[in-house]
Amino acid sequence: MEIRRKRHGLIPYHTTIMMLILEAMRPRQWIKNFIIFAGILFSNRFFQLHDLLIVCGAFIIFCALSSAEYLINDVADFEEDKRHNLKRMRPIASGKLSCPTAIVAAVILAFLSLFAAFCIGVWFGVTALGYFILILAYSFVLKHVVIIDVLVIAFGFVLRAVAGGLAIGVAISPWLLICTILLALFLGLSKRRHELVLLVDDARHHRPILEEYSTYLLDQMIAVVTSSTLMAYVLYTLSPRTQKEVSDKLYLTVPFVLYGIFRYLWLVHHKDEGGSPEKSLISDKPLLIDVVLWALCGGLILWYSHR
């Protein structure tokens, strides 16, 4: 059996390939799929074991779908990623993982996850399929269209939230969907800004769409989305439907949202971060503590309101 030498000994070749595939699947970015739990959380069905297990399954399905998309996207961006300061270290861009192997892994992941999605429910399966088609369209066409590129990413988050509700048969509040798309736009625009600042003059060679943006334009768009996100969340907590069906004390979580947005803006402008939201969340302790406190505060409010 062919083997490759690693730091801690000899690892079989097929094991090395599996490790490279797992790395290319970007498990750290699975955190983005936690939006699927919004439906069960804000419908106060989180402690119903049957529903919780279904949503956990939905979460795994979307993690697999997003990983399949990452593999396909990295194959499509192979040449551009090789010239990127950070992305050139990825398994596919570095040549450690071949493009055919990545495509086979992506097809298997997509087929199994979509099959499982339709087993949960027809509408959940349709939503998962729609999400996958949308992301495929983004990888090959829509990411080259200015403004549409970030809107598609944001709409992908909305589909995740909707799918989480469909999995257990609950409707998602329109205000919550608006908050989701605005927050996703905020993160997407911040990522575009980070890429533009990081690559400077070489930006258009790595990602041609960056030529259509400027830091000034992105800052203006981020400012609009930031204020809109905060106002949408405030209105969601104060809406009659939320106060009746969820809690009339949810507005107490607004300070955590306000600090979280401001802290992330500080990281974007003073620490040149924003290219990887999940990395910022894990590595920046004040931001992580804020998110944990928001979750704890929201959880206590929901528990007290429905006990």
C-alpha atoms as one frame of an Amber mdcrd trajectory, in Angstrom:
protein
   0.000   0.000   0.000   1.292   3.406  -0.943   2.009   5.557   2.069   3.152
   9.072   2.806   5.328  10.095   5.694   3.815  12.541   8.175   5.181  14.179
  11.281   3.778  11.543  13.602   4.510   8.493  11.510   3.283   6.738   8.392
  -0.273   7.353   7.240  -1.942   5.276   4.489  -2.425   7.169   1.236  -6.225
   6.821   1.218  -6.321   8.209   4.776  -4.301  11.212   3.636  -6.776  11.805
   0.789  -9.710  11.644   3.208  -8.014  14.169   5.478  -7.430  16.495   2.529
 -11.053  16.163   1.430 -12.207  16.960   4.968  -9.962  20.016   5.036 -11.305
  21.159   1.652 -14.854  20.755   2.997 -14.041  23.645   5.378 -15.669  22.308
   8.565 -14.944  25.602  10.352 -17.509  27.267   8.096 -20.259  24.888   9.148
 -20.969  27.401  11.899 -22.861  29.418   9.258 -25.503  26.684   9.133 -26.544
  27.269  12.748 -29.117  29.706  11.351 -31.153  26.551  10.669 -31.907  26.393
  14.403 -33.659  29.797  14.346 -37.061  28.251  13.635 -37.004  25.757  16.493
 -35.437  28.256  18.893 -37.897  31.089  18.372 -40.910  28.775  18.238 -40.021
  27.467  21.704 -39.783  23.867  20.531 -36.081  23.515  21.237 -36.661  21.110
  24.129 -38.923  18.798  22.136 -36.556  15.922  21.421 -38.206  14.781  18.171
 -38.106  18.244  16.615 -34.579  18.865  17.877 -33.312  15.646  16.274 -34.936
  16.580  12.946 -33.338  20.037  12.957 -29.966  18.510  13.882 -30.353  16.254
  10.848 -31.225  19.294   8.729 -28.093  21.015  10.035 -25.916  18.048   9.006
 -27.552  17.972   5.561 -26.802  21.643   4.921 -23.249  21.215   6.211 -22.781
  18.474   3.610 -24.391  20.586   0.873 -22.261  23.628   1.674 -19.130  21.450
   1.750 -20.011  20.037  -1.674 -20.312  23.604  -2.909 -16.948  24.547  -1.390
 -15.296  21.672  -3.240 -16.903  22.667  -6.548 -16.130  26.339  -6.008 -12.464
  25.622  -5.242 -12.193  23.598  -8.443 -13.807  26.428 -10.415 -11.475  29.002
  -8.803  -8.362  26.847  -9.059  -6.290  29.310 -11.106  -7.394  32.403  -9.154
  -6.820  30.772  -5.755  -3.249  29.844  -6.693  -2.448  33.581  -6.855  -4.160
  34.412  -3.549  -1.949  34.995  -0.493  -4.048  32.750   1.740  -6.239  30.599
  -0.531  -3.209  29.154  -2.338  -2.648  27.007   0.752  -5.989  25.220   0.353
  -5.761  21.515  -0.614  -7.061  21.996  -4.177  -5.246  25.249  -4.975  -1.974
  23.835  -3.613  -2.288  20.700  -5.756  -2.408  18.312  -2.792  -5.961  17.299
  -3.698  -6.693  16.689  -7.377  -9.685  18.343  -9.057 -11.251  15.012 -10.226
 -11.107  13.625  -6.674 -12.715  16.799  -5.319 -15.505  16.633  -7.911 -16.259
  12.975  -7.095 -16.413  13.816  -3.373 -18.711  16.791  -4.097 -21.107  14.688
  -6.190 -21.332  12.010  -3.485 -21.932  14.603  -0.758 -24.588  16.403  -2.804
 -26.458  13.214  -3.760 -26.526  11.763  -0.241 -27.501  15.040   1.418 -30.295
  15.805  -1.072 -31.639  12.247  -0.728 -31.679  12.684   3.056 -33.343  16.101
   2.681 -36.303  14.651   0.764 -36.572  11.918   3.407 -37.214  14.643   6.006
 -39.911  16.304   3.920 -40.787  17.274   0.364 -40.698  21.037   0.920 -37.544
  20.793   2.976 -35.983  18.791   0.142 -37.127  21.327  -2.447 -35.609  24.137
  -0.388 -32.329  22.249   0.002 -32.258  21.559  -3.742 -33.011  25.219  -4.468
 -30.181  26.254  -2.148 -27.736  23.933  -3.900 -28.773  25.144  -7.371 -28.467
  28.768  -6.249 -24.962  28.220  -4.888 -23.932  26.380  -8.057 -25.192  29.327
 -10.107 -23.175  31.600  -7.840 -19.992  29.562  -8.288 -20.091  29.704 -12.084
 -22.076  32.834 -13.029 -23.570  35.049 -10.334 -20.346  35.737  -8.430 -19.218
  37.739 -11.465 -22.211  40.125 -11.294 -21.675  43.191  -9.105 -23.984  43.514
  -6.056 -25.844  40.347  -7.111 -22.851  38.368  -5.837 -23.343  39.446  -2.211
 -27.147  39.343  -2.476 -26.999  35.690  -3.530 -24.845  34.825  -0.519 -27.323
  36.620   1.749 -30.294  34.844   0.161 -28.516  31.552   0.813 -28.724  32.293
   4.545 -32.442  33.023   4.212 -32.999  29.657   2.533 -31.189  27.979   5.422
 -33.445  29.700   7.961 -36.569  28.814   5.965 -35.405  25.213   5.628 -34.972
  24.943   9.399 -38.589  25.987   9.868 -39.905  23.694   7.127 -38.109  20.726
   8.680 -40.411  20.877  11.721 -43.383  22.654  10.155 -43.062  26.115  11.737
 -43.282  29.475   9.975 -40.371  31.880  10.276 -41.221  35.465  11.184 -40.732
  37.840   8.208 -38.804  40.167  10.513 -36.415  37.344  11.396 -35.859  36.640
   7.698 -35.137  40.322   7.104 -32.642  40.302   9.991 -31.016  37.218   8.483
 -30.549  38.678   5.007 -29.282  42.014   6.371 -26.789  40.358   8.707 -25.601
  38.121   5.878 -25.162  41.188   3.651 -23.165  42.859   6.413 -20.803  39.877
   6.637 -20.613  39.476   2.842 -19.770  43.124   2.210 -17.189  43.037   4.997
 -15.601  40.022   3.328 -15.462  41.849  -0.021 -13.800  44.793   1.710 -11.245
  42.520   3.351 -10.373  40.934  -0.013 -10.028  44.339  -1.641  -7.726  45.645
   1.095  -5.700  42.427   1.291  -5.035  42.073  -2.428  -4.781  45.814  -3.239
  -3.676  46.175  -6.886  -3.855  42.432  -7.564  -7.530  42.207  -6.551  -8.945
  42.206 -10.077  -6.557  39.407 -11.116  -7.698  37.162  -8.268 -11.428  37.964
  -8.397 -12.482  40.126 -11.389 -15.664  41.279  -9.632 -13.535  43.169  -7.088
 -12.686  45.633  -9.839 -16.321  46.786  -9.649 -15.981  47.690  -5.970 -14.003
  50.246  -3.992 -13.399  50.526  -0.259 -15.422  53.764  -0.221 -18.409  52.137
  -1.919 -18.244  49.100   0.353 -17.993  51.297   3.450 -21.122  53.165   2.350
 -23.002  49.923   1.724 -21.831  48.469   5.046 -23.017  51.597   6.864 -26.487
  51.264   5.326 -26.748  47.555   6.083 -25.406  47.975   9.636 -28.084  50.459
  10.678 -30.764  48.486   8.833 -29.756  45.263  10.605 -30.006  46.853  14.033
 -33.353  48.497  13.301 -34.781  45.288  11.827 -33.785  43.337  14.940 -35.301
  45.978  17.235 -38.538  45.964  15.251 -38.574  42.151  15.327 -38.316  42.104
  19.132 -41.081  44.731  19.438 -43.471  43.350  16.819 -46.864  42.207  18.173
 -46.378  38.718  16.722 -43.017  38.283  18.465 -44.318  39.595  21.778 -47.319
  37.271  21.570 -45.738  34.073  20.219 -42.144  34.356  21.472 -41.669  36.821
  24.325 -42.353  40.430  25.240 -38.899  40.709  26.829 -36.768  39.832  23.810
 -35.824  43.492  23.376 -33.447  43.009  26.319 -31.065  41.223  23.924 -30.667
  44.342  21.739 -27.533  45.640  23.592 -25.698  42.403  22.767 -26.580  42.747
  19.086 -25.463  46.380  19.106 -22.114  45.546  20.699 -21.569  42.577  18.389
 -22.072  44.692  15.270 -19.809  47.466  16.557 -17.138  44.984  17.642 -17.126
  43.327  14.215 -16.845  46.730  12.514 -13.875  47.469  14.757 -12.237  44.205
  13.709 -12.856  45.018  10.026 -11.449  48.549  10.152  -8.720  48.303  12.789
  -7.587  44.689  12.583  -8.118  44.162   8.826 -10.329  41.171   9.535 -13.671
  40.274   7.978 -12.486  37.751   5.418 -13.539  34.852   7.639 -16.453  35.612
  10.018 -16.263  32.193  11.667 -12.561  32.709  12.418 -13.229  36.138  13.907
 -15.985  34.698  16.079 -13.736  31.991  17.473 -10.507  33.991  17.801 -11.889
  37.283  19.163 -12.806  36.656  22.809 -14.954  39.787  23.357 -17.043  38.947
  20.284 -17.358  35.294  21.318 -18.370  36.265  24.864 -20.941  38.683  23.459
 -22.509  35.974  21.283 -22.605  33.551  24.217 -24.228  36.184  26.453 -26.791
  36.966  23.738 -27.636  33.260  23.468 -27.871  32.827  27.232 -29.982  35.948
  27.672 -32.290  34.948  24.824 -32.540  31.389  26.124 -33.440  32.540  29.635
 -36.055  34.954  28.284 -37.655  32.232  26.155 -37.589  29.737  29.023 -39.108
  32.218  31.482 -41.799  33.292  29.013 -43.002  29.737  28.307 -42.410  27.912
  31.569
